[in-house]
Amino acid sequence: MRRNFPLGEPIRLSRYQFQARQAERYRDGRILLAGDAAHLFPATGVGLNAGMLDTVNLAWKPAADIHGWAPSGLLDTYHHERHFAGARTMLHIQAQVALRRGPLCAGSVLGDG
């Protein structure tokens, strides 16, 4: 650009951008979402753990349904159980990011700003 820009001392430098998403529904008819298809969390360990817990919760339910020993509505329990857990994880991650960023950015991360 061939211009000098006056820069002061940096307060904080980061290329990190907070991105966290959760699907509205984990089940829609015959489609079931788990792991990164159901939610995206910025903290790698947290996202991996949530995805593994989704899979553990979901793995046996279609088999039970296919083999005929599942109670009525068993597949519907997957959304209710894991969506709540995903929402709780999302709240924890937002709090962690707000603490890491400090008080000036906390409001925007937690949805207050």
TIMI-2910 file (N, C-alpha, C, CB; in pm, 1 decimal, decimal comma, always signed):
<rs>
+----------+----------+----------+----------+----------+----------+----------+----------+----------+----------+----------+----------+------+
!      n_x !      n_y !      n_z !     ca_x !     ca_y !     ca_z !      c_x !      c_y !      c_z !     cb_x !     cb_y !     cb_z ! resn !
+----------+----------+----------+----------+----------+----------+----------+----------+----------+----------+----------+----------+------+
!    +82,2 !   -117,2 !     +0,0 !     +0,0 !     +0,0 !     +0,0 !    +87,5 !   +124,8 !     +0,0 !    -94,0 !     -0,9 !   +119,5 !  Met !
!   +212,6 !   +110,1 !    +32,5 !   +307,8 !   +220,6 !    +28,4 !   +268,2 !   +339,1 !   +114,5 !   +325,0 !   +266,1 !   -111,6 !  Arg !
!   +207,6 !   +309,5 !   +227,2 !   +172,1 !   +414,5 !   +321,8 !   +216,4 !   +370,7 !   +459,9 !    +19,3 !   +444,9 !   +318,7 !  Arg !
!   +251,3 !   +464,0 !   +538,5 !   +283,2 !   +436,7 !   +677,7 !   +158,5 !   +461,8 !   +761,4 !   +402,3 !   +524,4 !   +726,8 !  Asn !
!   +123,5 !   +363,1 !   +839,4 !     +8,9 !   +376,2 !   +928,4 !    +61,2 !   +385,7 !  +1070,7 !    -90,4 !   +256,3 !   +912,5 !  Phe !
!    +18,1 !   +485,0 !  +1144,4 !    +64,9 !   +496,8 !  +1283,1 !     +1,2 !   +386,6 !  +1367,9 !    +31,0 !   +637,6 !  +1341,7 !  Pro !
!    +87,2 !   +305,4 !  +1426,6 !    +39,1 !   +196,4 !  +1511,3 !    +90,6 !   +215,7 !  +1652,3 !    +83,1 !    +59,1 !  +1456,0 !  Leu !
!     +4,7 !   +193,3 !  +1748,5 !    +46,6 !   +196,8 !  +1887,7 !    +85,5 !    +56,6 !  +1931,9 !    -65,3 !   +253,9 !  +1977,9 !  Gly !
!   +101,9 !    +41,0 !  +2059,0 !   +133,8 !    -90,1 !  +2113,6 !     +9,4 !   -179,7 !  +2104,0 !   +183,3 !    -78,3 !  +2261,4 !  Glu !
!    +25,6 !   -299,9 !  +2050,9 !    -90,9 !   -388,1 !  +2041,2 !   -140,8 !   -429,6 !  +2179,6 !    -56,6 !   -512,5 !  +1958,4 !  Pro !
!   -270,4 !   -431,6 !  +2194,2 !   -332,2 !   -478,1 !  +2318,4 !   -349,1 !   -629,3 !  +2311,3 !   -469,5 !   -408,0 !  +2342,9 !  Ile !
!   -389,6 !   -676,0 !  +2197,6 !   -411,7 !   -818,6 !  +2178,6 !   -405,0 !   -847,8 !  +2030,2 !   -548,1 !   -864,0 !  +2238,9 !  Arg !
!   -332,0 !   -951,4 !  +1992,2 !   -324,4 !   -992,8 !  +1853,1 !   -375,9 !  -1134,8 !  +1840,8 !   -180,1 !   -981,8 !  +1799,5 !  Leu !
!   -467,0 !  -1156,4 !  +1748,6 !   -520,2 !  -1290,8 !  +1730,4 !   -589,3 !  -1300,1 !  +1595,5 !   -617,7 !  -1327,5 !  +1844,1 !  Ser !
!   -577,1 !  -1415,1 !  +1533,0 !   -653,1 !  -1442,2 !  +1411,3 !   -772,5 !  -1529,6 !  +1443,2 !   -564,7 !  -1509,1 !  +1305,2 !  Arg !
!   -787,8 !  -1563,8 !  +1568,6 !   -896,7 !  -1649,8 !  +1613,2 !  -1029,9 !  -1578,0 !  +1597,7 !   -875,6 !  -1693,0 !  +1759,2 !  Tyr !
!  -1127,0 !  -1649,6 !  +1550,3 !  -1262,1 !  -1596,4 !  +1538,0 !  -1357,0 !  -1697,9 !  +1599,0 !  -1299,2 !  -1566,1 !  +1388,7 !  Gln !
!  -1437,3 !  -1654,9 !  +1692,9 !  -1528,6 !  -1746,7 !  +1760,3 !  -1635,9 !  -1794,0 !  +1663,1 !  -1593,0 !  -1679,3 !  +1883,2 !  Phe !
!  -1643,5 !  -1924,5 !  +1647,2 !  -1749,7 !  -1984,1 !  +1566,6 !  -1801,3 !  -2106,7 !  +1639,8 !  -1699,0 !  -2021,3 !  +1423,3 !  Gln !
!  -1925,9 !  -2106,6 !  +1669,9 !  -1989,8 !  -2221,5 !  +1733,7 !  -2132,0 !  -2229,0 !  +1679,8 !  -1988,1 !  -2209,7 !  +1891,7 !  Ala !
!  -2169,7 !  -2348,7 !  +1641,4 !  -2303,3 !  -2367,5 !  +1582,7 !  -2364,0 !  -2496,9 !  +1634,6 !  -2296,3 !  -2369,3 !  +1427,1 !  Arg !
!  -2495,7 !  -2499,6 !  +1633,7 !  -2567,4 !  -2620,8 !  +1671,5 !  -2688,6 !  -2634,5 !  +1580,5 !  -2609,9 !  -2617,5 !  +1822,1 !  Gln !
!  -2708,4 !  -2755,3 !  +1529,3 !  -2824,3 !  -2780,8 !  +1444,9 !  -2952,1 !  -2765,6 !  +1526,7 !  -2816,4 !  -2921,6 !  +1382,0 !  Ala !
!  -3055,1 !  -2717,0 !  +1462,4 !  -3183,2 !  -2699,7 !  +1530,8 !  -3242,0 !  -2834,4 !  +1572,6 !  -3282,1 !  -2624,8 !  +1440,5 !  Glu !
!  -3226,7 !  -2933,6 !  +1485,2 !  -3278,1 !  -3068,3 !  +1513,6 !  -3168,1 !  -3170,4 !  +1485,0 !  -3406,1 !  -3099,3 !  +1428,1 !  Arg !
!  -3155,1 !  -3268,0 !  +1573,3 !  -3059,2 !  -3376,0 !  +1550,8 !  -3124,4 !  -3493,2 !  +1477,0 !  -3000,6 !  -3423,7 !  +1684,5 !  Tyr !
!  -3256,2 !  -3489,1 !  +1467,6 !  -3327,3 !  -3591,6 !  +1391,3 !  -3436,0 !  -3525,8 !  +1308,5 !  -3387,7 !  -3699,4 !  +1484,9 !  Arg !
!  -3443,1 !  -3568,0 !  +1182,3 !  -3550,8 !  -3525,4 !  +1093,8 !  -3587,9 !  -3646,9 !  +1010,5 !  -3508,7 !  -3402,4 !  +1003,2 !  Asp !
!  -3692,7 !  -3714,1 !  +1051,5 !  -3733,1 !  -3836,8 !   +982,1 !  -3627,0 !  -3944,4 !   +997,4 !  -3759,1 !  -3809,1 !   +833,3 !  Gly !
!  -3574,8 !  -3988,8 !   +883,2 !  -3474,2 !  -4096,1 !   +884,5 !  -3331,1 !  -4043,6 !   +894,3 !  -3487,9 !  -4180,7 !   +759,6 !  Arg !
!  -3314,7 !  -3912,5 !   +902,8 !  -3181,1 !  -3853,1 !   +909,9 !  -3148,0 !  -3819,6 !  +1054,6 !  -3171,8 !  -3726,1 !   +821,0 !  Ile !
!  -3032,5 !  -3867,4 !  +1099,8 !  -2983,6 !  -3842,1 !  +1234,8 !  -2846,6 !  -3775,6 !  +1224,5 !  -2976,0 !  -3974,4 !  +1318,3 !  Leu !
!  -2827,3 !  -3667,1 !  +1297,7 !  -2699,3 !  -3594,8 !  +1296,6 !  -2622,7 !  -3622,9 !  +1425,0 !  -2721,8 !  -3442,2 !  +1279,7 !  Leu !
!  -2491,7 !  -3638,6 !  +1411,6 !  -2405,4 !  -3658,6 !  +1528,3 !  -2273,1 !  -3588,0 !  +1503,8 !  -2382,7 !  -3810,4 !  +1556,8 !  Ala !
!  -2202,7 !  -3556,5 !  +1610,1 !  -2069,0 !  -3498,4 !  +1599,5 !  -2070,6 !  -3364,2 !  +1528,7 !  -1976,3 !  -3593,1 !  +1526,7 !  Gly !
!  -1971,7 !  -3343,1 !  +1440,8 !  -1958,1 !  -3213,7 !  +1373,6 !  -2075,0 !  -3182,6 !  +1280,5 !  -1829,1 !  -3210,2 !  +1295,2 !  Asp !
!  -2152,7 !  -3281,2 !  +1241,3 !  -2272,2 !  -3254,4 !  +1161,3 !  -2381,2 !  -3191,3 !  +1247,7 !  -2324,1 !  -3384,3 !  +1096,0 !  Ala !
!  -2381,5 !  -3220,3 !  +1376,8 !  -2483,6 !  -3168,0 !  +1468,0 !  -2441,3 !  -3038,7 !  +1535,0 !  -2516,2 !  -3270,6 !  +1573,4 !  Ala !
!  -2310,4 !  -3023,9 !  +1556,2 !  -2261,3 !  -2905,7 !  +1627,2 !  -2116,4 !  -2880,3 !  +1591,1 !  -2276,4 !  -2922,5 !  +1779,5 !  His !
!  -2077,9 !  -2754,2 !  +1600,2 !  -1940,5 !  -2712,9 !  +1574,8 !  -1896,7 !  -2627,6 !  +1692,5 !  -1927,0 !  -2634,9 !  +1438,9 !  Leu !
!  -1792,8 !  -2674,5 !  +1761,4 !  -1739,5 !  -2602,2 !  +1875,6 !  -1594,8 !  -2565,4 !  +1846,4 !  -1750,7 !  -2686,3 !  +2005,9 !  Phe !
!  -1549,7 !  -2446,9 !  +1890,8 !  -1412,9 !  -2405,4 !  +1859,8 !  -1306,2 !  -2479,8 !  +1938,5 !  -1398,5 !  -2259,6 !  +1884,8 !  Pro !
!  -1336,9 !  -2532,1 !  +2054,8 !  -1237,7 !  -2601,6 !  +2136,2 !  -1230,0 !  -2748,2 !  +2090,0 !  -1273,8 !  -2592,3 !  +2289,0 !  Ala !
!  -1115,5 !  -2790,8 !  +2041,6 !  -1104,0 !  -2922,1 !  +1978,3 !  -1139,8 !  -3037,1 !  +2071,0 !   -964,8 !  -2941,5 !  +1927,3 !  Thr !
!  -1088,8 !  -3038,0 !  +2191,7 !  -1118,7 !  -3147,9 !  +2283,2 !  -1265,9 !  -3155,0 !  +2317,8 !  -1037,7 !  -3134,1 !  +2409,6 !  Gly !
!  -1326,4 !  -3039,4 !  +2337,4 !  -1468,2 !  -3034,9 !  +2372,5 !  -1553,2 !  -3088,4 !  +2256,7 !  -1510,7 !  -2890,3 !  +2408,6 !  Val !
!  -1521,1 !  -3046,7 !  +2135,3 !  -1595,5 !  -3093,3 !  +2018,8 !  -1581,0 !  -3242,9 !  +1998,0 !  -1549,7 !  -3020,0 !  +1895,2 !  Gly !
!  -1461,6 !  -3294,7 !  +2017,8 !  -1437,9 !  -3438,0 !  +2003,8 !  -1516,0 !  -3515,3 !  +2108,8 !  -1288,3 !  -3469,3 !  +2015,1 !  Leu !
!  -1512,3 !  -3469,8 !  +2232,0 !  -1586,4 !  -3537,1 !  +2338,7 !  -1736,9 !  -3535,5 !  +2312,1 !  -1556,6 !  -3471,2 !  +2473,3 !  Asn !
!  -1789,2 !  -3421,0 !  +2270,8 !  -1933,0 !  -3411,9 !  +2243,7 !  -1972,2 !  -3504,5 !  +2129,3 !  -1973,0 !  -3266,9 !  +2210,6 !  Ala !
!  -1890,5 !  -3510,5 !  +2025,1 !  -1918,8 !  -3599,0 !  +1913,1 !  -1915,7 !  -3745,8 !  +1951,8 !  -1820,9 !  -3574,2 !  +1802,8 !  Gly !
!  -1820,0 !  -3781,8 !  +2035,9 !  -1812,7 !  -3920,3 !  +2081,4 !  -1933,7 !  -3956,5 !  +2166,8 !  -1683,7 !  -3943,7 !  +2160,2 !  Met !
!  -1976,8 !  -3864,0 !  +2252,6 !  -2094,2 !  -3890,7 !  +2335,0 !  -2221,2 !  -3898,5 !  +2250,1 !  -2109,3 !  -3782,5 !  +2442,2 !  Leu !
!  -2230,3 !  -3817,4 !  +2144,1 !  -2342,1 !  -3829,5 !  +2049,8 !  -2345,0 !  -3970,5 !  +1991,9 !  -2330,5 !  -3724,0 !  +1935,8 !  Asp !
!  -2229,2 !  -4017,0 !  +1948,6 !  -2220,2 !  -4147,3 !  +1883,3 !  -2254,9 !  -4260,3 !  +1979,2 !  -2080,5 !  -4168,5 !  +1826,8 !  Thr !
!  -2206,4 !  -4253,1 !  +2101,2 !  -2238,9 !  -4355,8 !  +2200,5 !  -2388,8 !  -4358,9 !  +2224,9 !  -2163,5 !  -4330,2 !  +2332,7 !  Val !
!  -2449,9 !  -4241,1 !  +2236,7 !  -2594,0 !  -4233,4 !  +2260,4 !  -2673,0 !  -4288,4 !  +2142,2 !  -2635,5 !  -4089,2 !  +2287,9 !  Asn !
!  -2623,3 !  -4264,3 !  +2023,4 !  -2698,2 !  -4299,9 !  +1902,7 !  -2669,7 !  -4440,1 !  +1851,0 !  -2668,2 !  -4201,7 !  +1795,0 !  Leu !
!  -2553,5 !  -4494,4 !  +1875,4 !  -2509,7 !  -4616,9 !  +1808,9 !  -2605,4 !  -4734,7 !  +1825,4 !  -2375,6 !  -4655,8 !  +1860,6 !  Ala !
!  -2655,4 !  -4757,0 !  +1941,8 !  -2737,8 !  -4875,3 !  +1965,5 !  -2886,3 !  -4853,9 !  +1933,1 !  -2723,8 !  -4918,1 !  +2109,2 !  Trp !
!  -2931,0 !  -4730,7 !  +1924,2 !  -3073,8 !  -4703,9 !  +1906,8 !  -3128,3 !  -4748,6 !  +1770,8 !  -3099,6 !  -4556,8 !  +1924,9 !  Lys !
!  -3061,2 !  -4717,1 !  +1657,9 !  -3112,6 !  -4769,2 !  +1530,1 !  -3108,9 !  -4922,2 !  +1524,4 !  -3031,7 !  -4711,6 !  +1413,7 !  Pro !
!  -3006,1 !  -4983,3 !  +1583,0 !  -2998,8 !  -5129,7 !  +1584,0 !  -3117,1 !  -5187,8 !  +1660,2 !  -2866,1 !  -5177,5 !  +1646,7 !  Ala !
!  -3150,5 !  -5129,0 !  +1773,7 !  -3264,7 !  -5175,4 !  +1852,3 !  -3393,5 !  -5159,9 !  +1773,3 !  -3274,2 !  -5098,5 !  +1984,6 !  Ala !
!  -3405,3 !  -5050,0 !  +1700,8 !  -3524,8 !  -5025,9 !  +1619,5 !  -3534,4 !  -5126,2 !  +1505,0 !  -3524,0 !  -4882,8 !  +1564,1 !  Asp !
!  -3423,0 !  -5149,4 !  +1436,8 !  -3421,2 !  -5243,1 !  +1323,7 !  -3453,1 !  -5385,2 !  +1369,4 !  -3284,3 !  -5240,1 !  +1253,8 !  Ile !
!  -3399,3 !  -5424,6 !  +1482,7 !  -3419,2 !  -5561,6 !  +1532,8 !  -3549,6 !  -5579,0 !  +1609,6 !  -3303,8 !  -5600,8 !  +1621,8 !  His !
!  -3624,4 !  -5470,2 !  +1627,4 !  -3758,2 !  -5480,8 !  +1683,7 !  -3767,3 !  -5483,3 !  +1834,9 !  -3820,9 !  -5600,3 !  +1632,7 !  Gly !
!  -3661,4 !  -5458,4 !  +1906,7 !  -3670,9 !  -5459,2 !  +2052,2 !  -3666,6 !  -5319,3 !  +2113,5 !  -3559,7 !  -5542,3 !  +2109,3 !  Trp !
!  -3675,2 !  -5217,4 !  +2028,8 !  -3677,8 !  -5079,7 !  +2078,4 !  -3819,5 !  -5040,5 !  +2118,4 !  -3623,5 !  -4982,3 !  +1971,8 !  Ala !
!  -3833,7 !  -4971,2 !  +2231,2 !  -3966,5 !  -4919,2 !  +2264,3 !  -4005,6 !  -4809,4 !  +2165,3 !  -3969,6 !  -4864,8 !  +2409,6 !  Pro !
!  -4132,6 !  -4783,5 !  +2156,2 !  -4181,9 !  -4680,1 !  +2066,5 !  -4120,0 !  -4544,7 !  +2101,4 !  -4335,2 !  -4672,3 !  +2072,7 !  Ser !
!  -4070,7 !  -4472,7 !  +2000,1 !  -4015,2 !  -4340,1 !  +2020,8 !  -3869,8 !  -4337,8 !  +2065,2 !  -4096,5 !  -4269,3 !  +2120,2 !  Gly !
!  -3802,2 !  -4452,4 !  +2066,3 !  -3663,6 !  -4455,0 !  +2112,8 !  -3573,4 !  -4363,3 !  +2031,1 !  -3610,0 !  -4596,6 !  +2107,9 !  Leu !
!  -3588,9 !  -4362,3 !  +1899,1 !  -3503,3 !  -4276,1 !  +1816,4 !  -3527,7 !  -4128,5 !  +1844,6 !  -3526,7 !  -4304,8 !  +1668,3 !  Leu !
!  -3648,4 !  -4093,7 !  +1885,8 !  -3677,1 !  -3954,1 !  +1920,4 !  -3603,1 !  -3909,3 !  +2046,6 !  -3827,1 !  -3935,2 !  +1939,6 !  Asp !
!  -3566,5 !  -4002,4 !  +2134,1 !  -3496,2 !  -3964,7 !  +2256,9 !  -3356,6 !  -3910,9 !  +2226,7 !  -3486,6 !  -4084,6 !  +2351,6 !  Thr !
!  -3299,5 !  -3951,3 !  +2112,5 !  -3165,4 !  -3905,4 !  +2077,4 !  -3159,7 !  -3753,2 !  +2070,2 !  -3121,5 !  -3966,0 !  +1944,0 !  Tyr !
!  -3253,3 !  -3691,4 !  +1997,7 !  -3252,2 !  -3544,5 !  +1985,6 !  -3264,0 !  -3478,7 !  +2122,8 !  -3367,3 !  -3496,5 !  +1894,0 !  His !
!  -3359,5 !  -3521,0 !  +2201,2 !  -3383,6 !  -3456,5 !  +2330,2 !  -3262,5 !  -3469,1 !  +2423,5 !  -3507,4 !  -3517,2 !  +2396,9 !  His !
!  -3200,9 !  -3585,1 !  +2425,3 !  -3087,5 !  -3607,5 !  +2515,0 !  -2962,8 !  -3532,5 !  +2469,0 !  -3057,3 !  -3756,2 !  +2525,0 !  Glu !
!  -2927,5 !  -3543,5 !  +2342,7 !  -2801,5 !  -3487,1 !  +2295,5 !  -2811,2 !  -3339,6 !  +2258,7 !  -2753,2 !  -3564,6 !  +2177,0 !  Arg !
!  -2927,5 !  -3289,9 !  +2216,0 !  -2941,3 !  -3147,9 !  +2184,6 !  -2922,7 !  -3065,0 !  +2311,7 !  -3079,5 !  -3118,8 !  +2120,0 !  His !
!  -2980,8 !  -3110,6 !  +2419,7 !  -2963,2 !  -3041,1 !  +2547,7 !  -2815,5 !  -3040,6 !  +2587,4 !  -3048,7 !  -3108,0 !  +2658,6 !  Phe !
!  -2748,4 !  -3154,1 !  +2573,2 !  -2605,6 !  -3162,5 !  +2606,4 !  -2523,6 !  -3069,9 !  +2516,5 !  -2555,3 !  -3308,0 !  +2592,9 !  Ala !
!  -2559,3 !  -3061,5 !  +2388,9 !  -2490,1 !  -2970,8 !  +2296,7 !  -2509,8 !  -2825,1 !  +2334,9 !  -2538,6 !  -2993,3 !  +2154,6 !  Gly !
!  -2631,5 !  -2789,8 !  +2374,0 !  -2660,1 !  -2651,6 !  +2416,1 !  -2581,9 !  -2616,6 !  +2542,0 !  -2811,4 !  -2632,1 !  +2440,7 !  Ala !
!  -2573,3 !  -2710,3 !  +2634,3 !  -2497,0 !  -2688,0 !  +2757,7 !  -2348,2 !  -2671,4 !  +2725,8 !  -2518,0 !  -2805,5 !  +2856,9 !  Arg !
!  -2296,7 !  -2754,1 !  +2635,8 !  -2156,5 !  -2743,0 !  +2595,4 !  -2131,3 !  -2608,3 !  +2528,1 !  -2117,8 !  -2858,5 !  +2500,6 !  Thr !
!  -2224,6 !  -2564,1 !  +2445,4 !  -2212,4 !  -2434,9 !  +2378,2 !  -2201,6 !  -2321,9 !  +2481,1 !  -2333,1 !  -2411,0 !  +2284,4 !  Met !
!  -2282,9 !  -2326,1 !  +2584,9 !  -2279,5 !  -2223,8 !  +2688,6 !  -2144,9 !  -2225,0 !  +2761,8 !  -2394,8 !  -2245,0 !  +2788,2 !  Leu !
!  -2093,6 !  -2342,6 !  +2791,0 !  -1962,9 !  -2351,9 !  +2857,6 !  -1852,9 !  -2293,7 !  +2769,5 !  -1930,4 !  -2498,4 !  +2892,9 !  His !
!  -1856,6 !  -2323,4 !  +2641,9 !  -1753,9 !  -2273,2 !  +2550,7 !  -1761,4 !  -2121,5 !  +2538,4 !  -1768,6 !  -2338,0 !  +2412,6 !  Ile !
!  -1881,5 !  -2067,9 !  +2530,9 !  -1896,8 !  -1922,1 !  +2524,2 !  -1838,2 !  -1856,7 !  +2649,2 !  -2046,0 !  -1883,6 !  +2508,5 !  Gln !
!  -1860,1 !  -1917,9 !  +2764,9 !  -1804,7 !  -1863,2 !  +2888,9 !  -1652,1 !  -1871,1 !  +2887,6 !  -1861,0 !  -1938,7 !  +3011,3 !  Ala !
!  -1596,5 !  -1982,5 !  +2838,9 !  -1451,1 !  -1996,6 !  +2832,1 !  -1389,9 !  -1890,8 !  +2740,4 !  -1413,5 !  -2136,9 !  +2783,1 !  Gln !
!  -1453,3 !  -1868,2 !  +2626,5 !  -1401,5 !  -1768,7 !  +2531,7 !  -1411,2 !  -1629,2 !  +2592,6 !  -1479,4 !  -1774,5 !  +2397,3 !  Val !
!  -1521,0 !  -1600,1 !  +2660,2 !  -1536,7 !  -1468,8 !  +2723,2 !  -1429,4 !  -1446,6 !  +2828,9 !  -1676,3 !  -1455,4 !  +2785,9 !  Ala !
!  -1398,6 !  -1548,7 !  +2908,4 !  -1293,7 !  -1535,9 !  +3009,4 !  -1157,4 !  -1515,8 !  +2944,3 !  -1291,2 !  -1659,3 !  +3099,7 !  Leu !
!  -1133,1 !  -1586,7 !  +2835,7 !  -1005,1 !  -1575,6 !  +2766,4 !   -988,2 !  -1437,6 !  +2704,1 !   -993,4 !  -1683,7 !  +2658,9 !  Arg !
!  -1095,3 !  -1382,2 !  +2649,8 !  -1087,7 !  -1253,1 !  +2580,6 !  -1086,0 !  -1135,4 !  +2676,1 !  -1203,5 !  -1238,6 !  +2485,8 !  Arg !
!  -1142,6 !  -1152,5 !  +2791,8 !  -1146,0 !  -1044,0 !  +2887,9 !  -1278,2 !   -970,3 !  +2886,2 !  -1034,1 !   -948,2 !  +2861,3 !  Gly !
!  -1294,2 !   -876,6 !  +2977,8 !  -1423,6 !   -811,0 !  +2995,7 !  -1470,0 !   -727,5 !  +2878,1 !  -1418,4 !   -725,4 !  +3114,6 !  Pro !
!  -1380,0 !   -678,1 !  +2795,3 !  -1422,4 !   -592,7 !  +2683,9 !  -1497,3 !   -670,5 !  +2576,1 !  -1301,9 !   -524,2 !  +2622,5 !  Leu !
!  -1464,0 !   -796,8 !  +2558,5 !  -1528,0 !   -878,2 !  +2453,6 !  -1631,2 !   -974,8 !  +2509,2 !  -1423,2 !   -956,0 !  +2376,9 !  Cys !
!  -1642,2 !   -988,9 !  +2638,1 !  -1728,9 !  -1090,6 !  +2696,3 !  -1873,9 !  -1073,5 !  +2653,4 !  -1719,4 !  -1086,7 !  +2847,1 !  Ala !
!  -1923,0 !   -950,8 !  +2649,6 !  -2061,5 !   -928,7 !  +2612,6 !  -2096,4 !   -977,9 !  +2475,2 !  -2093,0 !   -786,1 !  +2621,5 !  Gly !
!  -2007,7 !   -955,9 !  +2378,4 !  -2037,4 !   -999,5 !  +2241,2 !  -2035,1 !  -1150,9 !  +2229,7 !  -1937,5 !   -938,4 !  +2142,8 !  Ser !
!  -1945,3 !  -1217,4 !  +2301,7 !  -1936,5 !  -1362,7 !  +2295,4 !  -2057,3 !  -1426,1 !  +2362,5 !  -1807,1 !  -1412,0 !  +2361,1 !  Val !
!  -2100,3 !  -1369,3 !  +2472,6 !  -2214,0 !  -1426,0 !  +2547,0 !  -2348,3 !  -1377,7 !  +2492,5 !  -2203,0 !  -1389,9 !  +2695,1 !  Leu !
!  -2347,3 !  -1298,5 !  +2388,8 !  -2471,4 !  -1254,5 !  +2326,6 !  -2530,9 !  -1130,4 !  +2388,2 !  -2570,4 !  -1362,7 !  +2332,3 !  Gly !
!  -2457,1 !  -1061,2 !  +2473,7 !  -2509,1 !   -940,9 !  +2538,1 !  -2471,1 !   -813,1 !  +2464,7 !  -2459,8 !   -933,6 !  +2679,8 !  Asp !
!  -2380,7 !   -825,7 !  +2369,0 !  -2332,3 !   -701,7 !  +2306,7 !  -2362,5 !   -688,7 !  +2162,4 !  -2188,8 !   -689,9 !  +2323,9 !  Gly !
+----------+----------+----------+----------+----------+----------+----------+----------+----------+----------+----------+----------+------+
</rs>
